[in-house]
Amino acid sequence: MNDTPDRIAVPCPSCSPDLETAHEVLSAGGGQLTVRCTECDHVHKVQPEEEETVERQVVVSQDGDSFSTTVSVPAEERVRVGEEFIVETEEAIMQVRITDLETGEETRASTADAGDVETFWTRAVDNVSVKVTLHPREGDPDDTRSLTAYVPGDFEFTIGERMTLGEDEFEVTDIHVRETAIDRYPFQKLGDEGDTVEAKDVKRVYGYEEGTTRAWSAW
């Protein structure tokens, strides 16, 4: 959710004072924009029109719990599932990712104008929990176990990498990507050596258990 657009349509005093042309926004300050006409490269300042802003409810999910807050956003801004933005509460400032857009009673959308959205459904992504399924390297396949890793959202899991979680050491063999992040990766299920996924994009990590070792990182 950007406050300053990359381009705007305004008259150019040099080549089209009576018509709007596309202008590149160079900078913003003092209530004005410095813009460059894409037709003649003339640089000048303009007073941007006041954008209508709306305040909308935001539901934030974090590690099984959820809470509500609000966000102010330009009514005509296009928003979509997978987009991230900052929410502020009295307790914290956190980065969240849109998981769903509620545009009416029992109506959801993957993209919409912010003014048409009633509720932003989101997930906190600055710190996340990641489900890890460990298969035994040798022994009974029924000994497969599920664990949970608590890591920063930008922590990276890499196929073929050996990692430790608590007292467990394992090799990452497969990673399932969350539906809200699949446009960032070639496939939803990754399993090639060297494939890397940020923790906030991970639905589940799979690995072969190696043994017992030292403690791993946590929040």
TIGU-307684 format. One record per residue (C-alpha): residue in three letters; x, y, z. Coordinates in steps of 0.001 Angstrom, whole numbers, plus 524288, in hexadecimal, padded with zeros to 5 digits. Layout:
<nodes>
alaXYZ;...
</nodes>
This chain:
<nodes>
met800008000080000;asn807CD80B857FACA;asp804C5819A57FE56;thr80B5781F937F253;pro8080881AB87E48B;asp812B1817DE7DA92;arg80B4981F1D7CFEB;ile80024828CE7CF12;ala7F85F82F3D7C421;val7F91E83E2B7C474;pro7FA45849577BA86;cys8081E84CDB7B655;pro80AA285B9B7B5E3;ser814BD859677AB30;cys80E3C850957A133;ser7FFFA84E987A51A;pro7FAA0858F97AE67;asp7EC8D8557E7AAE6;leu7EDF5846B77AABE;glu7F25183CB47B4A0;thr7FE56834A47B170;ala80550829FF7B8EB;his80F8482F337C268;glu819E2827DC7C9F8;val81A0D82B707D867;leu827F482F137DC34;ser825F68332A7EA5F;ala81C08837DA7F445;gly81D448425E7FE9D;gly816EC84E80803FE;gly809A9849E77FF7A;gln80E1E849CD7F140;leu8132A83FEE7E768;thr81EB6842187DE64;val81B3583B967D18B;arg820EE839AB7C3EF;cys8188E839757B7B6;thr81A5D82CC47B02A;glu81786833E87A365;cys8218683F0E7A400;asp8297B83C517B082;his8257E8496C7B664;val8270C8494B7C53B;his81D99851227CD89;lys81615850C17DA4D;val807B984D9C7DC1A;gln7FE3884DC67E75C;pro7F8F083FF37E896;glu7EA6583E147E9EA;glu7E5D1839EE7F749;glu7E36382B627F70A;glu7D779826247FDC5;thr7DBED81D1C80898;val7D3DB812E280F88;glu7D5DF80C1E81C85;arg7D4117FD8981BE9;gln7D43E7F277825B9;val7E0217E99C825CB;val7DFE27DC2882C14;val7EDAB7D77E82F37;ser7F0907C91D8318D;gln7FCF57C5A8838CD;asp800B67B80783D2A;gly7F2DF7B34C83F88;asp7EDCD7BFD1845AE;ser7E76F7CB8B83F2C;phe7E4007D99D8420A;ser7DD997E50583AF1;thr7E2AE7F28E837D3;thr7E0847FC8082CEC;val7E8358022D8218F;ser7E67D80EA28197F;val7E85980CC480AE6;pro7E50D814767FE6C;ala7D7978102B7F9FF;glu7DBB880E2D7EBD1;glu7E833806A27EEC2;arg7E81D7F8EC7E939;val7EB5A7EEBE7F383;arg7ED3C7E0247F21E;val7EF4A7D3957F996;gly7FDCA7D1AE7FC4F;glu800B37E0357FDD1;glu807747E46580A65;phe805D47F0B981275;ile808657F60E8201A;val7FE1D7F6AC82AD3;glu7FFA97FE4183759;thr7F92B7FB788445E;glu7FB868008585210;glu803457F430854E4;ala80B657F27B8488C;ile80EA47F60583A93;met80ED87EA2F831BB;gln80F6E7E6338238F;val803DE7DE6681E91;arg8004D7D77F811E7;ile7F29B7D7A880C30;thr7ECC27C9FB80BE4;asp7DEEE7CDC5807E4;leu7D6E87D9C080465;glu7C9057DA2D80983;thr7C0FB7E2B780055;gly7B3777DF8380591;glu7ABDE7D5DD80DC0;glu7B1337C87B80A42;thr7B83B7CE957FE94;arg7C6FE7CD917FD0F;ala7D02F7D2457F262;ser7DE7E7D0827EEBD;thr7DFAE7DEA97EA17;ala7D72A7EAC97EBBA;asp7D7317F97F7ED5C;ala7D9937FCA17FBB0;gly7CCD28044A7FC49;asp7C56F7F7CB7F8F0;val7CBEA7EFE7803BB;glu7C4D87EE6E810A6;thr7CF267E672817C4;phe7DD627E33081508;trp7E06D7D56B819D9;thr7EF037D47E81C59;arg7F9FF7CCA382273;ala805757D25882A0E;val812167CF78822AE;asp81D167D61482A39;asn81DD97CA3E83362;val8177A7BD6F82F67;ser815B87AF4F83359;val819127A4D982957;lys81468796C2829DB;val81F5278CE0827A7;thr81CEA77E74824B0;leu828947759D8275D;his829E67681482178;pro833C375E8582750;arg83FAE75C6281EB9;glu83F7F74E32822FB;gly835B47462B82A99;asp826D9745C282B8D;pro81FEA74F9782296;asp815737509482D2E;asp81F7C758088354C;thr81CDF7642082CF9;arg81B2C77010835D6;ser8161577DEB83493;leu81CE47897683B01;thr81B477983683AC7;ala826137A209837FA;tyr824BA7B02B83CA8;val82CF37B90283405;pro82D587C6A782DF9;gly824FF7C7D9821B6;asp830E97CA0B8190A;phe8380F7BDF281E26;glu83B607B50C812A2;phe839437A66581151;thr841737A00B8069A;ile83FD27928680078;gly84B9578A02803D4;glu84F9E7925680F86;arg851DB78BFC81CC5;met84B177930D827E7;thr8488B7914483657;leu83BDD7932383DB9;gly83D157919E84C5C;glu8445C784D684DE3;asp840D877FF48404F;glu8498D780C68345F;phe843BF77EDE826EA;glu84606780C78186C;val83BBE788C181128;thr8363C78094805EE;asp829A178773801CF;ile822C27945F80437;his8146A7977D801E6;val811B77A5CE7FEDC;arg805D37AD198040F;glu7FB0B7B0457FA5D;thr7FCF57BEEF7FCB3;ala80B2E7BDFF7F838;ile80B077B4747ECCF;asp80D0B7BF747E2F3;arg81AA37C15A7E8D6;tyr81F247B3757E5D7;pro81F357AA767D9E6;phe8171B79FDC7E0A6;gln80EE079E807ECDC;lys816AB792877F0F9;leu82572794127EFFB;gly82F29788F27F0E3;asp83B2178C3B7E8BF;glu8485E78DE97EF35;gly84A9579C337F280;asp83C4A7A08D7F1A4;thr83A5C7AAFE7FC11;val82DDB7B0128024F;glu82C117BAC480C7B;ala825777B601818E2;lys819C27BF298172D;asp8170D7B86180A1B;val817F07AA8080F79;lys80C117A1DF811A5;arg813FD7960981627;val8220D7914381603;tyr82570782DB81463;gly8325377C9881810;tyr839FA7705A81B77;glu83D7C76F59829CF;glu84C1A76E7F82C59;gly84D8176D5F83B16;thr84F59775738474B;thr85753781D58480C;arg857D578F9484D85;ala84C757991E84EE7;trp847767A11884353;ser843437AF348424D;ala8360A7B3E984746;trp82F6D7C0E784A08;
</nodes>
